[in-house]
Amino acid sequence: MFTMLELTVMMSFATMILSLILATYLISVWREQETQLYTDLPLMLGVIFITAVLSQTIQLLGYLEIVEITVEVFRIRSLIVLGMALPMLGVMLHIWLPNRQKHHSRIALGLGIYWVIAEMISPTSEMIMTLTIPPLIFLMIGWLVTFSITWKTGRLKEVRSDLMVLGTIITIIGQVGRIPFTNMGLAFLPDTFNAIGMIFYTLALTNPWFKEKSKSPETTAMEQDLYA
């Protein structure tokens, strides 16, 4: 029978491993592309999962009592999470506002300024989470909408949009429930949801069921919008 701490550590470690595997795969996909842009979806997602590994590492060190998770340490971890939020924002802006690129940096700067101010004025880790989790949830909902559309239209065959939608829903549950779960002494549950979400993300993006087929012009155009 596992203790609550052991369950939390195992789920945290599983999330780290899955994130690292997925990040390695996505970055290798980006490097193999003939044209490599810093706004490409594989690179953006790779960076997101690398920052997830860094954030999870700090949390795991806290669980193991190797590092004391003070408010200052939590602020550092929150800044790392900002490194996850900005690429997520970049993906959304690139997909939905491709013709407004001159505004992308301003919007990203606005998110960064809000995030840093929220950390500076928050005296507790709970307050930091209260102020920074909503923007993260908003971006996840944006992903949910995006991949729901590609799922319903049957486009973007290289990615299992249905699994992306399911993984995003599970991850949102983990993020929204992090504070109440922690207060109830169930800190392992958010990491459990995150680990399950990572499994669906991995399956969706590696897509072992995909076989290259001839694409219609509409499908090719949609894929270029997401990956270019």
BALOBA-1460 file (C-alpha; in Angstrom, 3 decimals):
// residues 228
<rec num="1" residu="m" x="0.000" y="0.000" z="0.000"/>
<rec num="2" residu="f" x="1.500" y="3.292" z="-1.083"/>
<rec num="3" residu="t" x="1.494" y="6.331" z="1.161"/>
<rec num="4" residu="m" x="0.169" y="9.680" z="-0.047"/>
<rec num="5" residu="l" x="3.738" y="11.006" z="-0.405"/>
<rec num="6" residu="e" x="4.840" y="7.973" z="-2.421"/>
<rec num="7" residu="l" x="1.885" y="8.357" z="-4.785"/>
<rec num="8" residu="t" x="2.633" y="12.047" z="-5.251"/>
<rec num="9" residu="v" x="6.330" y="11.409" z="-5.956"/>
<rec num="10" residu="m" x="5.551" y="8.611" z="-8.437"/>
<rec num="11" residu="m" x="3.030" y="10.720" z="-10.340"/>
<rec num="12" residu="s" x="5.382" y="13.679" z="-10.406"/>
<rec num="13" residu="f" x="8.243" y="11.526" z="-11.690"/>
<rec num="14" residu="a" x="6.017" y="9.904" z="-14.337"/>
<rec num="15" residu="t" x="4.963" y="13.333" z="-15.588"/>
<rec num="16" residu="m" x="8.608" y="14.405" z="-15.852"/>
<rec num="17" residu="i" x="9.604" y="11.342" z="-17.875"/>
<rec num="18" residu="l" x="6.642" y="11.641" z="-20.245"/>
<rec num="19" residu="s" x="7.250" y="15.356" z="-20.742"/>
<rec num="20" residu="l" x="10.926" y="14.751" z="-21.514"/>
<rec num="21" residu="i" x="10.136" y="12.001" z="-24.033"/>
<rec num="22" residu="l" x="7.557" y="14.158" z="-25.774"/>
<rec num="23" residu="a" x="9.834" y="17.219" z="-25.835"/>
<rec num="24" residu="t" x="12.692" y="15.187" z="-27.336"/>
<rec num="25" residu="y" x="10.427" y="13.790" z="-30.035"/>
<rec num="26" residu="l" x="8.922" y="17.150" z="-30.982"/>
<rec num="27" residu="i" x="12.254" y="18.948" z="-31.190"/>
<rec num="28" residu="s" x="13.655" y="16.134" z="-33.348"/>
<rec num="29" residu="v" x="10.639" y="16.526" z="-35.657"/>
<rec num="30" residu="w" x="11.333" y="20.264" z="-35.904"/>
<rec num="31" residu="r" x="15.030" y="19.713" z="-36.649"/>
<rec num="32" residu="e" x="14.167" y="17.339" z="-39.501"/>
<rec num="33" residu="q" x="11.979" y="19.911" z="-41.232"/>
<rec num="34" residu="e" x="13.352" y="21.451" z="-44.399"/>
<rec num="35" residu="t" x="12.338" y="24.907" z="-43.224"/>
<rec num="36" residu="q" x="12.788" y="25.634" z="-39.534"/>
<rec num="37" residu="l" x="10.925" y="28.568" z="-38.021"/>
<rec num="38" residu="y" x="10.845" y="29.513" z="-34.357"/>
<rec num="39" residu="t" x="7.061" y="29.713" z="-34.560"/>
<rec num="40" residu="d" x="6.707" y="26.100" z="-35.728"/>
<rec num="41" residu="l" x="4.269" y="24.086" z="-33.635"/>
<rec num="42" residu="p" x="6.656" y="21.161" z="-32.890"/>
<rec num="43" residu="l" x="9.303" y="23.515" z="-31.477"/>
<rec num="44" residu="m" x="6.795" y="25.501" z="-29.443"/>
<rec num="45" residu="l" x="5.349" y="22.334" z="-27.940"/>
<rec num="46" residu="g" x="8.838" y="20.968" z="-27.282"/>
<rec num="47" residu="v" x="9.719" y="24.079" z="-25.281"/>
<rec num="48" residu="i" x="6.440" y="23.815" z="-23.365"/>
<rec num="49" residu="f" x="7.205" y="20.291" z="-22.243"/>
<rec num="50" residu="i" x="10.832" y="21.104" z="-21.372"/>
<rec num="51" residu="t" x="9.647" y="23.858" z="-19.036"/>
<rec num="52" residu="a" x="7.129" y="21.369" z="-17.627"/>
<rec num="53" residu="v" x="10.054" y="19.084" z="-16.750"/>
<rec num="54" residu="l" x="11.911" y="21.927" z="-15.014"/>
<rec num="55" residu="s" x="8.822" y="22.918" z="-13.039"/>
<rec num="56" residu="q" x="8.115" y="19.339" z="-12.060"/>
<rec num="57" residu="t" x="11.737" y="18.847" z="-10.976"/>
<rec num="58" residu="i" x="11.492" y="21.655" z="-8.442"/>
<rec num="59" residu="q" x="8.210" y="20.263" z="-7.160"/>
<rec num="60" residu="l" x="9.687" y="16.756" z="-6.863"/>
<rec num="61" residu="l" x="12.690" y="18.065" z="-4.920"/>
<rec num="62" residu="g" x="10.214" y="19.667" z="-2.540"/>
<rec num="63" residu="y" x="8.287" y="16.420" z="-2.093"/>
<rec num="64" residu="l" x="11.555" y="14.613" z="-1.280"/>
<rec num="65" residu="e" x="12.517" y="17.435" z="1.146"/>
<rec num="66" residu="i" x="15.759" y="18.024" z="-0.733"/>
<rec num="67" residu="v" x="14.736" y="21.638" z="-1.327"/>
<rec num="68" residu="e" x="12.453" y="23.638" z="0.944"/>
<rec num="69" residu="i" x="9.656" y="25.117" z="-1.157"/>
<rec num="70" residu="t" x="9.626" y="28.622" z="0.242"/>
<rec num="71" residu="v" x="7.701" y="31.449" z="-1.372"/>
<rec num="72" residu="e" x="10.926" y="32.550" z="-3.094"/>
<rec num="73" residu="v" x="11.475" y="29.073" z="-4.560"/>
<rec num="74" residu="f" x="7.830" y="28.962" z="-5.618"/>
<rec num="75" residu="r" x="8.317" y="32.282" z="-7.429"/>
<rec num="76" residu="i" x="11.203" y="30.742" z="-9.367"/>
<rec num="77" residu="r" x="9.021" y="27.798" z="-10.289"/>
<rec num="78" residu="s" x="6.240" y="30.153" z="-11.347"/>
<rec num="79" residu="l" x="8.661" y="31.977" z="-13.651"/>
<rec num="80" residu="i" x="9.491" y="28.625" z="-15.225"/>
<rec num="81" residu="v" x="5.775" y="28.052" z="-15.750"/>
<rec num="82" residu="l" x="5.712" y="31.411" z="-17.551"/>
<rec num="83" residu="g" x="8.168" y="29.781" z="-19.952"/>
<rec num="84" residu="m" x="5.369" y="27.307" z="-20.619"/>
<rec num="85" residu="a" x="2.609" y="29.884" z="-20.934"/>
<rec num="86" residu="l" x="4.411" y="32.102" z="-23.459"/>
<rec num="87" residu="p" x="4.911" y="29.360" z="-26.088"/>
<rec num="88" residu="m" x="1.292" y="28.308" z="-25.574"/>
<rec num="89" residu="l" x="0.289" y="31.896" z="-26.257"/>
<rec num="90" residu="g" x="2.610" y="31.953" z="-29.272"/>
<rec num="91" residu="v" x="0.925" y="28.863" z="-30.716"/>
<rec num="92" residu="m" x="-2.524" y="30.404" z="-30.301"/>
<rec num="93" residu="l" x="-1.507" y="33.738" z="-31.803"/>
<rec num="94" residu="h" x="0.170" y="32.039" z="-34.757"/>
<rec num="95" residu="i" x="-2.876" y="29.899" z="-35.496"/>
<rec num="96" residu="w" x="-5.644" y="32.440" z="-34.940"/>
<rec num="97" residu="l" x="-3.945" y="35.766" z="-35.735"/>
<rec num="98" residu="p" x="-1.338" y="34.983" z="-38.407"/>
<rec num="99" residu="n" x="-1.840" y="38.376" z="-40.071"/>
<rec num="100" residu="r" x="-1.285" y="40.350" z="-36.853"/>
<rec num="101" residu="q" x="2.297" y="39.330" z="-36.189"/>
<rec num="102" residu="k" x="3.372" y="42.831" z="-35.228"/>
<rec num="103" residu="h" x="1.029" y="42.610" z="-32.235"/>
<rec num="104" residu="h" x="2.215" y="39.173" z="-31.094"/>
<rec num="105" residu="s" x="5.237" y="40.446" z="-29.162"/>
<rec num="106" residu="r" x="3.135" y="43.116" z="-27.435"/>
<rec num="107" residu="i" x="0.552" y="40.581" z="-26.312"/>
<rec num="108" residu="a" x="3.293" y="38.232" z="-25.071"/>
<rec num="109" residu="l" x="4.980" y="41.129" z="-23.262"/>
<rec num="110" residu="g" x="1.675" y="42.013" z="-21.616"/>
<rec num="111" residu="l" x="1.276" y="38.463" z="-20.318"/>
<rec num="112" residu="g" x="4.861" y="38.467" z="-19.040"/>
<rec num="113" residu="i" x="4.433" y="41.783" z="-17.210"/>
<rec num="114" residu="y" x="1.178" y="40.623" z="-15.614"/>
<rec num="115" residu="w" x="2.811" y="37.366" z="-14.518"/>
<rec num="116" residu="v" x="5.837" y="39.057" z="-12.912"/>
<rec num="117" residu="i" x="3.692" y="41.644" z="-11.129"/>
<rec num="118" residu="a" x="1.397" y="38.887" z="-9.824"/>
<rec num="119" residu="e" x="4.416" y="37.130" z="-8.342"/>
<rec num="120" residu="m" x="5.850" y="40.295" z="-6.809"/>
<rec num="121" residu="i" x="2.655" y="41.374" z="-5.044"/>
<rec num="122" residu="s" x="1.678" y="37.881" z="-3.828"/>
<rec num="123" residu="p" x="2.799" y="37.085" z="-0.262"/>
<rec num="124" residu="t" x="1.961" y="33.367" z="-0.473"/>
<rec num="125" residu="s" x="2.261" y="30.542" z="-2.985"/>
<rec num="126" residu="e" x="-1.526" y="30.130" z="-2.907"/>
<rec num="127" residu="m" x="-1.961" y="33.741" z="-4.000"/>
<rec num="128" residu="i" x="0.565" y="33.271" z="-6.814"/>
<rec num="129" residu="m" x="-1.378" y="30.250" z="-8.072"/>
<rec num="130" residu="t" x="-4.676" y="32.127" z="-7.770"/>
<rec num="131" residu="l" x="-3.382" y="34.925" z="-10.009"/>
<rec num="132" residu="t" x="-1.390" y="32.897" z="-12.550"/>
<rec num="133" residu="i" x="-3.478" y="29.754" z="-13.056"/>
<rec num="134" residu="p" x="-6.414" y="31.591" z="-14.776"/>
<rec num="135" residu="p" x="-4.297" y="32.792" z="-17.754"/>
<rec num="136" residu="l" x="-2.927" y="29.264" z="-18.086"/>
<rec num="137" residu="i" x="-6.458" y="27.847" z="-18.052"/>
<rec num="138" residu="f" x="-7.495" y="30.400" z="-20.692"/>
<rec num="139" residu="l" x="-4.690" y="29.231" z="-22.991"/>
<rec num="140" residu="m" x="-5.622" y="25.592" z="-22.422"/>
<rec num="141" residu="i" x="-9.216" y="26.390" z="-23.336"/>
<rec num="142" residu="g" x="-7.874" y="28.000" z="-26.506"/>
<rec num="143" residu="w" x="-6.108" y="24.750" z="-27.322"/>
<rec num="144" residu="l" x="-9.293" y="22.866" z="-26.568"/>
<rec num="145" residu="v" x="-11.230" y="24.983" z="-29.056"/>
<rec num="146" residu="t" x="-8.513" y="24.721" z="-31.709"/>
<rec num="147" residu="f" x="-8.155" y="20.954" z="-31.645"/>
<rec num="148" residu="s" x="-11.907" y="20.492" z="-31.321"/>
<rec num="149" residu="i" x="-12.207" y="22.249" z="-34.669"/>
<rec num="150" residu="t" x="-9.497" y="20.130" z="-36.320"/>
<rec num="151" residu="w" x="-11.125" y="17.037" z="-34.828"/>
<rec num="152" residu="k" x="-14.619" y="17.830" z="-36.124"/>
<rec num="153" residu="t" x="-13.347" y="18.834" z="-39.573"/>
<rec num="154" residu="g" x="-11.177" y="15.713" z="-39.884"/>
<rec num="155" residu="r" x="-8.122" y="17.737" z="-40.809"/>
<rec num="156" residu="l" x="-4.551" y="17.653" z="-39.488"/>
<rec num="157" residu="k" x="-4.195" y="13.892" z="-39.942"/>
<rec num="158" residu="e" x="-0.685" y="13.688" z="-38.433"/>
<rec num="159" residu="v" x="-2.083" y="14.687" z="-35.036"/>
<rec num="160" residu="r" x="-4.864" y="12.882" z="-33.210"/>
<rec num="161" residu="s" x="-6.950" y="15.949" z="-32.425"/>
<rec num="162" residu="d" x="-9.432" y="13.898" z="-30.388"/>
<rec num="163" residu="l" x="-6.626" y="12.794" z="-28.054"/>
<rec num="164" residu="m" x="-5.321" y="16.370" z="-27.869"/>
<rec num="165" residu="v" x="-8.794" y="17.474" z="-26.770"/>
<rec num="166" residu="l" x="-9.023" y="14.712" z="-24.164"/>
<rec num="167" residu="g" x="-5.502" y="15.411" z="-22.864"/>
<rec num="168" residu="t" x="-6.279" y="19.121" z="-22.577"/>
<rec num="169" residu="i" x="-9.507" y="18.488" z="-20.643"/>
<rec num="170" residu="i" x="-7.687" y="16.215" z="-18.191"/>
<rec num="171" residu="t" x="-4.854" y="18.732" z="-17.771"/>
<rec num="172" residu="i" x="-7.346" y="21.544" z="-17.122"/>
<rec num="173" residu="i" x="-8.974" y="19.456" z="-14.390"/>
<rec num="174" residu="g" x="-5.561" y="18.984" z="-12.782"/>
<rec num="175" residu="q" x="-4.732" y="22.692" z="-12.917"/>
<rec num="176" residu="v" x="-8.127" y="23.927" z="-11.708"/>
<rec num="177" residu="g" x="-8.155" y="21.378" z="-8.900"/>
<rec num="178" residu="r" x="-4.559" y="21.921" z="-7.753"/>
<rec num="179" residu="i" x="-5.403" y="24.314" z="-4.905"/>
<rec num="180" residu="p" x="-8.493" y="22.461" z="-3.533"/>
<rec num="181" residu="f" x="-6.818" y="19.060" z="-3.925"/>
<rec num="182" residu="t" x="-3.739" y="20.305" z="-2.072"/>
<rec num="183" residu="n" x="-5.848" y="21.788" z="0.721"/>
<rec num="184" residu="m" x="-7.609" y="18.417" z="1.090"/>
<rec num="185" residu="g" x="-4.273" y="16.615" z="1.440"/>
<rec num="186" residu="l" x="-4.577" y="15.078" z="-2.040"/>
<rec num="187" residu="a" x="-1.577" y="16.766" z="-3.640"/>
<rec num="188" residu="f" x="-0.895" y="13.695" z="-5.788"/>
<rec num="189" residu="l" x="-4.165" y="14.095" z="-7.758"/>
<rec num="190" residu="p" x="-3.117" y="17.127" z="-9.879"/>
<rec num="191" residu="d" x="0.088" y="15.310" z="-10.868"/>
<rec num="192" residu="t" x="-1.955" y="12.194" z="-11.620"/>
<rec num="193" residu="f" x="-4.175" y="14.187" z="-13.977"/>
<rec num="194" residu="n" x="-1.107" y="15.814" z="-15.544"/>
<rec num="195" residu="a" x="0.575" y="12.429" z="-16.073"/>
<rec num="196" residu="i" x="-2.561" y="11.021" z="-17.721"/>
<rec num="197" residu="g" x="-2.847" y="14.152" z="-19.853"/>
<rec num="198" residu="m" x="0.781" y="13.748" z="-20.947"/>
<rec num="199" residu="i" x="0.068" y="10.181" z="-22.015"/>
<rec num="200" residu="f" x="-2.735" y="11.383" z="-24.291"/>
<rec num="201" residu="y" x="-0.552" y="14.220" z="-25.614"/>
<rec num="202" residu="t" x="2.226" y="11.751" z="-26.377"/>
<rec num="203" residu="l" x="-0.106" y="9.414" z="-28.241"/>
<rec num="204" residu="a" x="-1.738" y="12.329" z="-30.066"/>
<rec num="205" residu="l" x="1.495" y="13.921" z="-31.264"/>
<rec num="206" residu="t" x="3.512" y="10.788" z="-32.021"/>
<rec num="207" residu="n" x="0.330" y="9.287" z="-33.540"/>
<rec num="208" residu="p" x="1.456" y="5.681" z="-34.014"/>
<rec num="209" residu="w" x="-1.734" y="4.951" z="-36.008"/>
<rec num="210" residu="f" x="-0.986" y="7.528" z="-38.690"/>
<rec num="211" residu="k" x="-0.107" y="6.346" z="-42.180"/>
<rec num="212" residu="e" x="0.858" y="8.835" z="-44.826"/>
<rec num="213" residu="k" x="-1.889" y="9.206" z="-47.396"/>
<rec num="214" residu="s" x="-2.504" y="11.592" z="-50.207"/>
<rec num="215" residu="k" x="-3.902" y="14.806" z="-48.811"/>
<rec num="216" residu="s" x="-6.511" y="17.063" z="-50.254"/>
<rec num="217" residu="p" x="-5.508" y="20.703" z="-50.857"/>
<rec num="218" residu="e" x="-7.695" y="21.744" z="-47.904"/>
<rec num="219" residu="t" x="-5.988" y="19.320" z="-45.522"/>
<rec num="220" residu="t" x="-2.529" y="20.349" z="-46.659"/>
<rec num="221" residu="a" x="-3.365" y="24.031" z="-46.188"/>
<rec num="222" residu="m" x="-4.657" y="23.393" z="-42.649"/>
<rec num="223" residu="e" x="-1.526" y="21.460" z="-41.695"/>
<rec num="224" residu="q" x="0.700" y="24.221" z="-43.052"/>
<rec num="225" residu="d" x="-1.198" y="26.757" z="-40.935"/>
<rec num="226" residu="l" x="-0.512" y="24.747" z="-37.780"/>
<rec num="227" residu="y" x="3.035" y="23.587" z="-38.458"/>
<rec num="228" residu="a" x="4.518" y="26.468" z="-40.403"/>
